[in-house]
Amino acid sequence: MASHTIPQHLFDLLTRNIPDELKTHQECLQACEIVLDELKTPSDIHAVCVHEAGHFIYAIKFGVIVGFEPAQIRMRPPFVEHYVDIEKNEHFSPVPGSIWTPFEGKKATWTVDKIWSAAQVAVAGGVFAGELANRPDKGAKGDEGLLKTYYRLAHRTLHNDPRFLDFSEYWRKAKKNVEDTIKEYPVFLDQAKRIGEEYKAKHFGPYLAHCQVNNEPG
């Protein structure tokens, strides 16, 4: 056992990118426990998977705007992210599920179209998780935090553009846009179900097995 609550095989999966000397850091162990708590039941795992499927679908649309291909998008398994702040402090963040694209907000030339598209990607996870798992809250805090980062970067060059909205307006309008789109085109929900199931089968088997061993309700 890596700790009294984390099975060794799951700990090894979650900390695969963490330097060995940092794996016993208390914050790292806590991040592992948070991931497992987020994936505690089969229904939790389903919600995470369709949430990320929603991001994936809208990231494809985002790629058209910023210039990356669908094949460059990766759906990542659960992990603990490690980073060092400007004061050289170690930090560990729990990541139950996520997608990766080659887009780098700090290097981007922000336009109104780009921040609007980024807002749709950000809200899509919660909208799809709400429709397909009745869990619109799953991962929403992290999505809002990332969009706020993009918004601050975009604000530097777009603050004088009359088309540039307040953050809350981007969040609200993007959410309504995604909701309206899937009502008009329910095929997107079918795609998210398929993508979510493929994501689950590829990356979440050990976590589903852990649910079953612990007889957690689905």
C-alpha positions, 0 to 999 in steps of 0.5 A: 500500500502506498498509504493506508487508503491508496491501493499500490497499483492505483497509486502507481498509475496516478503518480506515473509522472511524479519524481520518485522522491516526491511521491511520498509528499503529503500533498501528493498523497492527498491529491491521489485520495481526491482523484479516487474520491472523484472516481468512487462509484461507476456513476462518478466514472461515467460522469467524468467520461462524458464530461471529458467527451463533451470537451473533446467534441468542442475542442475539435471545433476550437481546433478549426479556429486556432489551427490544430487537428482532431488527431492532436487531441488526447484524452488523458487517464486520471493522474496527479499533476505536479508543478513548482510555483515561483517560490519553488514550492511543490504542488500536486493537483488531482486530475480525475480526467482531462483532454490535452490539445496543443493550444497554449494560451500564453502564446496565443494571439487572442481574438474575440472568436478565440475566447468565444470558442474557448468558452464553449469548450470550457462549459461543454463538459458540464453541459454534457455531464448534465445531460448524460449523467445528471452531473453538471457540477462534475469538473465545472470548478476546474473548467471555470478556472481555466477559462478565467486564465484564458480570459485574463490573457485575452483581456490584455489585447481585447479590453477595448474591443466593444465585442469583448464581454464580461467573463460571466457573460461568456460563461452564461452565453456559451452554456446556453449556446451549447445547450441549444446546439445539443437540443437541435443536434442530439447526434452530439449526445450520441457521439459523446456517449460513444466517446465516453465509453471508449475513454472509459474502456481505455483508461478507467478499468482499474478504477471500475474494478476498485469500485467493484471490490469496495462494493460501491453503488453505481 
